[in-house]
Amino acid sequence: MSGRNTRGRDQMGVALAGLNKLAGLPVIDRLGLRKQLEKLVYVGAKQGFRTVGVANRTFAGVAQRGKPERPRTGSGSGLFDLEPDDEQKMIVEATREFALEQLRPAAAAADDELAAPDTVLKRSVSELGVTLVGIPEPLGGMGSERSATTSALVAEALAYGDMGLAVACLAPAAVSTALVLWGDEAQQATYLPSFVGDDVPAAALAVLEPHPLFDPFALRTTATRRGDDLVLSGVKSLVPRAAEAELFVVAADLDGSPVLVVLESGTSGVSIEAEPAMGLRAAATGRLILDDVTVPSTAVLGGGHRDVYAECVRLSRIGWAALACGTGRAVLDYVIPYVNERKAFGEPISNRQAVAFKVADIGIELEGARLTTLRAASRADQGLEFAREAALARRLTAEYGMQIGTDGVQLLGGHGFVKEHPVERWYRDLRAAAVMEGVVLV
């Protein structure tokens, strides 16, 4: 263990010891601060003030097959028909049931605790197999063709339960999908076997950086050549499950062009800093800090081609659009019975034209955004150009998502402002669709 890693753990231990000592003072109870302090100690222990990367797994891999496995593109029917096939319908039905039974009941507590329950994360792997959808059958998965549409439908269904928990569940699948689409035979043989069992590692696709008006094609995180190695430096923001992640795919600028680099979290120079946000709080977001991190040049995905990175950004944006559609549908299905049952001046408030029109607007905006999102995913599955469709999906869900969240809060009136109803949480989560990059991948 390096001196850097030891110092990081010592600093966190000192900080937590200080908080525990403070918690023992009688004045804390007199001032009514017991609950707040206990939560601070819990969060500090869970995520750390700044911790070194997790290093508890060895990615030994399997024997190489001689060439990377790639999912084949679908042939398409030639018709503009986005109706899911029978297999997709079964997957969506199972995912929606999981979202309602597992995610939604746990969402409020996870939002407060800034962490997803371990039971939920494990069940998303054991019961749903979220990482298996995009992995080809020869590598142990259950995919044979490109699965962007299926992945988008799964993301939508999970976000119907809760977007923050959906992101926590789907984050490892983004890394496995990136390895399937762009990893070479050595990268696939080393890392993908870990994503097909029950003990799937926490992993994340880290693109976003903590800068105003962030442009994913103008990265400040750099990869500098040093002999046969690359040296990574920079900061990545709002990385889901950052404190427990064992593997990252990091976006960095290499020779003036953005690339994707595979990074094990236990590498010297990797540290994590908790970064709670307005929304997606259940995803336990944190900052990934890279301080002269050395990786082999073979860690670059897709040969470092710019087209690979551009495709990654577009597929990620489709994923975020699907998440926004799922949460938007949750808002719509919640406000309709509310406005029909809530009475004012002796009649349901839905009888008022302004209320009825606002509910109708949510339905119209949601349907348009969803169709655009699924069309972009369908074109990606068929190997067709989908840059325009992905951009439209991003634009529509960024605008409509925030509007749907705002309208949901407004329709509930004072109830929209309190945590008794989930709409205020959905409002916060929906704003993420306009600012997030990376994290999910279809």
ChimeraX attribute file (.defattr): number of C-alpha atoms within 10 A of each C-alpha:
attribute: neighborCount
match mode: 1-to-1
recipient: residues
	/A:1	8
	/A:2	9
	/A:3	8
	/A:4	14
	/A:5	18
	/A:6	12
	/A:7	13
	/A:8	18
	/A:9	16
	/A:10	13
	/A:11	15
	/A:12	19
	/A:13	16
	/A:14	11
	/A:15	16
	/A:16	19
	/A:17	13
	/A:18	12
	/A:19	16
	/A:20	15
	/A:21	9
	/A:22	13
	/A:23	18
	/A:24	11
	/A:25	11
	/A:26	10
	/A:27	12
	/A:28	15
	/A:29	12
	/A:30	9
	/A:31	8
	/A:32	10
	/A:33	12
	/A:34	17
	/A:35	11
	/A:36	11
	/A:37	16
	/A:38	14
	/A:39	13
	/A:40	16
	/A:41	18
	/A:42	15
	/A:43	17
	/A:44	18
	/A:45	14
	/A:46	16
	/A:47	23
	/A:48	23
	/A:49	20
	/A:50	20
	/A:51	24
	/A:52	25
	/A:53	26
	/A:54	20
	/A:55	15
	/A:56	11
	/A:57	13
	/A:58	12
	/A:59	15
	/A:60	11
	/A:61	15
	/A:62	13
	/A:63	10
	/A:64	14
	/A:65	13
	/A:66	10
	/A:67	11
	/A:68	18
	/A:69	21
	/A:70	20
	/A:71	17
	/A:72	15
	/A:73	16
	/A:74	17
	/A:75	10
	/A:76	13
	/A:77	8
	/A:78	6
	/A:79	6
	/A:80	9
	/A:81	10
	/A:82	12
	/A:83	9
	/A:84	15
	/A:85	9
	/A:86	9
	/A:87	10
	/A:88	17
	/A:89	14
	/A:90	12
	/A:91	19
	/A:92	22
	/A:93	14
	/A:94	15
	/A:95	25
	/A:96	23
	/A:97	16
	/A:98	20
	/A:99	24
	/A:100	17
	/A:101	12
	/A:102	20
	/A:103	28
	/A:104	20
	/A:105	13
	/A:106	19
	/A:107	24
	/A:108	19
	/A:109	14
	/A:110	21
	/A:111	20
	/A:112	11
	/A:113	18
	/A:114	25
	/A:115	24
	/A:116	25
	/A:117	17
	/A:118	9
	/A:119	9
	/A:120	20
	/A:121	19
	/A:122	16
	/A:123	16
	/A:124	24
	/A:125	22
	/A:126	14
	/A:127	13
	/A:128	16
	/A:129	19
	/A:130	23
	/A:131	26
	/A:132	21
	/A:133	26
	/A:134	29
	/A:135	29
	/A:136	21
	/A:137	15
	/A:138	12
	/A:139	20
	/A:140	14
	/A:141	19
	/A:142	16
	/A:143	17
	/A:144	17
	/A:145	19
	/A:146	25
	/A:147	26
	/A:148	25
	/A:149	25
	/A:150	24
	/A:151	27
	/A:152	29
	/A:153	29
	/A:154	29
	/A:155	33
	/A:156	29
	/A:157	30
	/A:158	32
	/A:159	31
	/A:160	28
	/A:161	28
	/A:162	31
	/A:163	34
	/A:164	31
	/A:165	29
	/A:166	29
	/A:167	28
	/A:168	30
	/A:169	27
	/A:170	29
	/A:171	27
	/A:172	29
	/A:173	31
	/A:174	29
	/A:175	27
	/A:176	28
	/A:177	24
	/A:178	23
	/A:179	26
	/A:180	22
	/A:181	20
	/A:182	23
	/A:183	24
	/A:184	22
	/A:185	17
	/A:186	18
	/A:187	20
	/A:188	24
	/A:189	24
	/A:190	16
	/A:191	21
	/A:192	25
	/A:193	18
	/A:194	18
	/A:195	25
	/A:196	20
	/A:197	16
	/A:198	14
	/A:199	11
	/A:200	20
	/A:201	17
	/A:202	24
	/A:203	29
	/A:204	27
	/A:205	30
	/A:206	29
	/A:207	27
	/A:208	24
	/A:209	24
	/A:210	12
	/A:211	12
	/A:212	6
	/A:213	8
	/A:214	15
	/A:215	13
	/A:216	18
	/A:217	18
	/A:218	12
	/A:219	21
	/A:220	20
	/A:221	22
	/A:222	23
	/A:223	28
	/A:224	18
	/A:225	16
	/A:226	12
	/A:227	9
	/A:228	9
	/A:229	16
	/A:230	22
	/A:231	19
	/A:232	27
	/A:233	21
	/A:234	17
	/A:235	21
	/A:236	24
	/A:237	22
	/A:238	28
	/A:239	31
	/A:240	33
	/A:241	27
	/A:242	30
	/A:243	27
	/A:244	20
	/A:245	22
	/A:246	25
	/A:247	26
	/A:248	24
	/A:249	26
	/A:250	23
	/A:251	29
	/A:252	29
	/A:253	19
	/A:254	21
	/A:255	11
	/A:256	12
	/A:257	16
	/A:258	25
	/A:259	28
	/A:260	29
	/A:261	26
	/A:262	24
	/A:263	21
	/A:264	21
	/A:265	25
	/A:266	20
	/A:267	20
	/A:268	20
	/A:269	19
	/A:270	24
	/A:271	24
	/A:272	27
	/A:273	22
	/A:274	25
	/A:275	19
	/A:276	16
	/A:277	17
	/A:278	11
	/A:279	20
	/A:280	29
	/A:281	29
	/A:282	29
	/A:283	28
	/A:284	30
	/A:285	27
	/A:286	23
	/A:287	25
	/A:288	30
	/A:289	23
	/A:290	21
	/A:291	15
	/A:292	17
	/A:293	18
	/A:294	21
	/A:295	22
	/A:296	16
	/A:297	20
	/A:298	16
	/A:299	20
	/A:300	25
	/A:301	23
	/A:302	19
	/A:303	15
	/A:304	19
	/A:305	15
	/A:306	15
	/A:307	12
	/A:308	18
	/A:309	22
	/A:310	16
	/A:311	16
	/A:312	27
	/A:313	22
	/A:314	26
	/A:315	25
	/A:316	24
	/A:317	29
	/A:318	34
	/A:319	34
	/A:320	34
	/A:321	31
	/A:322	33
	/A:323	33
	/A:324	35
	/A:325	33
	/A:326	27
	/A:327	29
	/A:328	34
	/A:329	22
	/A:330	20
	/A:331	25
	/A:332	21
	/A:333	14
	/A:334	16
	/A:335	19
	/A:336	16
	/A:337	11
	/A:338	16
	/A:339	19
	/A:340	14
	/A:341	13
	/A:342	13
	/A:343	13
	/A:344	11
	/A:345	6
	/A:346	7
	/A:347	12
	/A:348	14
	/A:349	19
	/A:350	23
	/A:351	13
	/A:352	12
	/A:353	10
	/A:354	12
	/A:355	16
	/A:356	16
	/A:357	12
	/A:358	17
	/A:359	22
	/A:360	14
	/A:361	16
	/A:362	21
	/A:363	17
	/A:364	12
	/A:365	19
	/A:366	23
	/A:367	15
	/A:368	15
	/A:369	25
	/A:370	23
	/A:371	14
	/A:372	22
	/A:373	29
	/A:374	25
	/A:375	20
	/A:376	27
	/A:377	31
	/A:378	25
	/A:379	20
	/A:380	26
	/A:381	23
	/A:382	19
	/A:383	14
	/A:384	13
	/A:385	12
	/A:386	20
	/A:387	17
	/A:388	11
	/A:389	21
	/A:390	28
	/A:391	16
	/A:392	19
	/A:393	28
	/A:394	27
	/A:395	17
	/A:396	22
	/A:397	32
	/A:398	22
	/A:399	16
	/A:400	26
	/A:401	31
	/A:402	23
	/A:403	19
	/A:404	30
	/A:405	25
	/A:406	19
	/A:407	23
	/A:408	26
	/A:409	24
	/A:410	17
	/A:411	22
	/A:412	19
	/A:413	11
	/A:414	9
	/A:415	15
	/A:416	20
	/A:417	15
	/A:418	14
	/A:419	11
	/A:420	10
	/A:421	15
	/A:422	20
	/A:423	29
	/A:424	23
	/A:425	25
	/A:426	30
	/A:427	25
	/A:428	18
	/A:429	25
	/A:430	33
	/A:431	24
	/A:432	22
	/A:433	25
	/A:434	20
	/A:435	12
	/A:436	20
	/A:437	26
	/A:438	26
	/A:439	28
	/A:440	33
	/A:441	29
	/A:442	31
